[in-house]
Amino acid sequence: MKTTGPLAVLVAALFFAPARAAATPLALPLATHARLGNGLDVLVVPSTRLPLVDLRLVVRAGAVDDPSGKEGLARLTAALMTQGAGSRDARTLADDIAFVGGTLDADGGAEQMVVTCEVLRKDFATGLELFHDVIVAPRFAEDEVRRKRDEALGEIASDRNDPGLVADESMQSFLFGAGPLGHPVIGWETSVSKLTRGDVAAFHDRWVRPDRSLLAVVGDVDAKSAIATLEKAFADWKKSVEPEAAPYAAVPQPRGRQIEIVHKPEVTQTQIRIACMGVPRNHPDYFPIRIANTILGEGFTSRLVNEIRVNQGLTYGISSGFTMYRNAGSFEIETFTRNDAVRKTVDAALAEMRKLEEQGPTDAEVEKAKRFLTGQFPLGLQAPDALAAARLDVAFYDLDPQFLERFSERVNAVTMTDVRRCMKAYFCRDDVRILVVSDSTKARPQLASLGAIVVREPR
């Protein structure tokens, strides 16, 4: 039967994928780089699409710089920077940014402290004044320190009731051990409860310095005048008085299979994490790794989803991914299942990785992954704050200065040989850490033959 009309169009769209067009460089606004007199690196990206200005400061410090016994200090410091600064207490600061309809936030991560501000173009001067104050002159009032510390402790306590969060934080310490990446960014209850105003002020004084920071300004500004304004605004922000700290050492790859059961007898479903060491963000195999992982476990049509969710019905959700830091990284499979299907789910995930490694993906899977990545990437750069974050990531991770512009080109240049090589090199099956959050009396017998098992209580 010959099909014509709209139905023919639908059939053609479903069964005949169009040839991939040649990669076109991503057209982004031109960025102007400058280094201020105090050592602050600045990127200004003019864009008149919206009458907004976004400021984003990245400090090269985070949880990896928390002193031993003071885990959570970087995050607490960042949280307090917007709770009163300069001549304004916390309430006045919040009122002043709200009055101009802007936003002003600060947060701490594993390797970064980030301060952001977004205002209308006409309110740039006000936004810059507030932005400057929370960076250079936070108050760290005693009552605010107590309040934010108590909030963090409440969040830690609440997180213990979420098996997924327990699994994530437990795997972090299981994989990275006692090193700088081995504790949650929020810290431990025992460490956060002891943090003082003096700790916060000292951490800020040491790390929040212009020569340890990057600043992006994206929006409706003139680059030359913006740089001159920033030079004047941050003239009182002084360089570091202490030498740059040595980067943390890479964590060695685990050997063999080790299993940890976090005992939570009340759970109705078992959280499962399978992980090993990965690669840093600026690794030369970044693009084939992204394609390989897209095929394995990113998105609803990935191999893991198709086999373990659709075919075997063991879970409602499963994914794989790489977390990439400046000097280290990890690869992890994340899922959950019935308490009586833990071993079956672990075996199925490992088997699917083995199958993909030994047989390789199909040409169609590689092309589909490329279309997915090149189609999604430009969409993530549309908003000024997203573009600011992406520009700073290029500098922070020492990437190719044309990383954003050449993203699609680099993705499309990846070959099947590249993908198969990365499948063998970076997707672990035998040298792994396996962590489950479950009733140990039910999980341990299922996992007994996989490797050495340690059972512990939630931290």
Rosetta blueprint (number, residue, H / E / L):
1 M L
2 K L
3 T L
4 T L
5 G L
6 P H
7 L H
8 A H
9 V H
10 L H
11 V H
12 A H
13 A H
14 L H
15 F H
16 F L
17 A L
18 P L
19 A L
20 R L
21 A L
22 A L
23 A L
24 T L
25 P L
26 L L
27 A L
28 L L
29 P L
30 L L
31 A L
32 T E
33 H E
34 A E
35 R E
36 L L
37 G L
38 N L
39 G L
40 L L
41 D E
42 V E
43 L E
44 V E
45 V E
46 P E
47 S L
48 T L
49 R L
50 L L
51 P L
52 L E
53 V E
54 D E
55 L E
56 R E
57 L E
58 V E
59 V E
60 R L
61 A L
62 G L
63 A H
64 V H
65 D H
66 D L
67 P L
68 S L
69 G L
70 K L
71 E L
72 G L
73 L H
74 A H
75 R H
76 L H
77 T H
78 A H
79 A H
80 L H
81 M H
82 T L
83 Q L
84 G L
85 A E
86 G L
87 S L
88 R E
89 D L
90 A H
91 R H
92 T H
93 L H
94 A H
95 D H
96 D H
97 I H
98 A H
99 F H
100 V L
101 G L
102 G L
103 T E
104 L E
105 D E
106 A E
107 D E
108 G E
109 G L
110 A L
111 E L
112 Q L
113 M E
114 V E
115 V E
116 T E
117 C E
118 E E
119 V E
120 L E
121 R H
122 K H
123 D H
124 F H
125 A H
126 T H
127 G H
128 L H
129 E H
130 L H
131 F H
132 H H
133 D H
134 V H
135 I H
136 V H
137 A L
138 P E
139 R L
140 F L
141 A L
142 E H
143 D H
144 E H
145 V H
146 R H
147 R H
148 K H
149 R H
150 D H
151 E H
152 A H
153 L H
154 G H
155 E H
156 I H
157 A H
158 S H
159 D H
160 R L
161 N L
162 D L
163 P H
164 G H
165 L H
166 V H
167 A H
168 D H
169 E H
170 S H
171 M H
172 Q H
173 S H
174 F H
175 L H
176 F H
177 G L
178 A L
179 G L
180 P L
181 L L
182 G L
183 H L
184 P L
185 V L
186 I L
187 G L
188 W L
189 E H
190 T H
191 S H
192 V H
193 S L
194 K L
195 L L
196 T L
197 R H
198 G H
199 D H
200 V H
201 A H
202 A H
203 F H
204 H H
205 D H
206 R H
207 W H
208 V L
209 R L
210 P H
211 D H
212 R H
213 S E
214 L E
215 L E
216 A E
217 V E
218 V E
219 G E
220 D L
221 V L
222 D L
223 A H
224 K H
225 S H
226 A H
227 I H
228 A H
229 T H
230 L H
231 E H
232 K H
233 A H
234 F L
235 A L
236 D L
237 W L
238 K L
239 K L
240 S L
241 V L
242 E L
243 P L
244 E L
245 A L
246 A L
247 P L
248 Y L
249 A L
250 A L
251 V L
252 P L
253 Q L
254 P L
255 R L
256 G L
257 R E
258 Q E
259 I E
260 E E
261 I E
262 V E
263 H E
264 K L
265 P L
266 E L
267 V L
268 T L
269 Q E
270 T E
271 Q E
272 I E
273 R E
274 I E
275 A E
276 C E
277 M E
278 G L
279 V L
280 P L
281 R L
282 N L
283 H L
284 P L
285 D L
286 Y H
287 F H
288 P H
289 I H
290 R H
291 I H
292 A H
293 N H
294 T H
295 I H
296 L H
297 G H
298 E L
299 G L
300 F L
301 T L
302 S L
303 R H
304 L H
305 V H
306 N H
307 E H
308 I H
309 R H
310 V H
311 N H
312 Q L
313 G L
314 L L
315 T L
316 Y L
317 G L
318 I E
319 S E
320 S E
321 G E
322 F E
323 T E
324 M E
325 Y L
326 R L
327 N L
328 A L
329 G E
330 S E
331 F E
332 E E
333 I E
334 E E
335 T E
336 F E
337 T E
338 R E
339 N H
340 D H
341 A H
342 V H
343 R H
344 K H
345 T H
346 V H
347 D H
348 A H
349 A H
350 L H
351 A H
352 E H
353 M H
354 R H
355 K H
356 L H
357 E H
358 E H
359 Q H
360 G L
361 P L
362 T L
363 D H
364 A H
365 E H
366 V H
367 E H
368 K H
369 A H
370 K H
371 R H
372 F H
373 L H
374 T H
375 G H
376 Q H
377 F L
378 P H
379 L H
380 G H
381 L H
382 Q L
383 A L
384 P H
385 D H
386 A H
387 L H
388 A H
389 A H
390 A H
391 R H
392 L H
393 D H
394 V H
395 A H
396 F H
397 Y L
398 D L
399 L L
400 D L
401 P L
402 Q L
403 F L
404 L L
405 E L
406 R L
407 F H
408 S H
409 E H
410 R H
411 V H
412 N H
413 A L
414 V L
415 T L
416 M H
417 T H
418 D H
419 V H
420 R H
421 R H
422 C H
423 M H
424 K H
425 A H
426 Y H
427 F L
428 C L
429 R L
430 D L
431 D L
432 V E
433 R E
434 I E
435 L E
436 V E
437 V E
438 S E
439 D L
440 S H
441 T H
442 K H
443 A H
444 R H
445 P H
446 Q H
447 L H
448 A L
449 S L
450 L L
451 G L
452 A E
453 I E
454 V E
455 V E
456 R E
457 E L
458 P L
459 R L
